[in-house]
Amino acid sequence: MNNVVKHSAATEASVTVRREDGRVALTVRDNGKGFVPETPRPNPDFAGFGLVGISERATLLGGHATIQSEPGRGTTIDISIDLRHAPDVH
């Protein structure tokens, strides 16, 4: 949500969390300005981890993240984690 507020210029955003078949799935969707996902960061000195960090954290938890975006069409981030194989984080 921080990326939505800081970068997207969206007027609407939604977060959906579902638990199904031993998995937890999170979707963040906005109607913002979007971007080309393969484009490198415009500012290499930026201190945040942003979308790369989201993907890395999902992987560390035994899941994966997909990012879909297109200029002028908003962004959707889907994160899915298999709870049966996720590391114990107590």
C-alpha positions in Angstrom: 0.0 0.0 0.0 2.9 2.3 0.6 3.9 2.0 -3.1 0.3 2.8 -4.1 0.3 6.0 -1.9 3.8 7.1 -2.9 4.0 6.3 -6.6 0.7 5.3 -8.3 -1.4 8.5 -8.3 -4.4 6.1 -7.9 -7.8 7.2 -7.0 -8.9 3.7 -6.0 -7.1 0.7 -4.5 -8.1 -2.6 -3.0 -6.5 -5.3 -0.9 -8.0 -8.8 -0.8 -6.7 -11.6 1.5 -8.0 -15.1 1.0 -7.2 -18.4 2.6 -7.9 -21.4 0.4 -6.6 -25.0 0.1 -3.7 -24.4 2.6 -2.6 -21.2 0.9 -3.0 -17.6 1.8 -3.4 -15.3 -1.2 -3.1 -11.5 -1.2 -4.0 -9.2 -4.0 -3.3 -5.5 -4.1 -4.9 -3.6 -7.1 -4.9 0.0 -8.0 -6.1 2.2 -10.9 -3.0 4.3 -10.9 -0.6 5.4 -13.6 1.0 2.0 -13.8 4.5 1.3 -15.2 6.4 -1.2 -17.4 7.5 -3.9 -14.9 10.8 -4.7 -16.7 12.0 -1.1 -16.5 14.8 -0.5 -14.1 14.2 1.9 -11.2 14.4 5.5 -12.4 16.5 6.5 -9.4 19.2 3.9 -8.6 20.0 5.8 -5.3 16.5 5.1 -4.0 16.9 3.5 -0.6 13.7 1.4 -0.6 13.3 -2.2 -1.7 9.9 -1.7 -3.3 8.6 -4.4 -5.6 11.9 -6.4 -5.6 11.6 -6.7 -1.8 8.0 -7.8 -2.1 9.0 -10.7 -4.4 12.0 -11.6 -2.2 9.9 -11.7 1.0 7.2 -13.9 -0.7 9.9 -16.3 -1.8 11.4 -16.4 1.7 8.0 -17.5 3.0 7.8 -20.3 0.5 5.5 -18.4 -2.0 5.7 -16.2 -5.0 4.6 -12.8 -6.2 3.5 -11.7 -9.6 3.3 -8.1 -10.7 1.1 -6.9 -13.6 1.2 -3.3 -14.7 0.9 -1.2 -17.8 1.3 2.5 -18.2 -2.1 4.2 -17.7 -3.8 1.0 -16.6 -2.9 0.5 -13.0 -1.1 -2.3 -11.2 -2.0 -5.6 -9.7 0.3 -7.5 -7.3 -0.7 -11.1 -6.4 1.2 -12.9 -3.6 0.5 -16.6 -2.8 2.1 -18.5 0.1 1.6 -22.2 0.7 1.1 -22.4 4.5 1.9 -26.1 4.5 5.5 -25.4 3.4 6.1 -21.9 4.8 8.9 -21.6 7.4 7.8 -21.4 11.1 8.1 -17.7 12.0 7.0 -17.9 15.6 
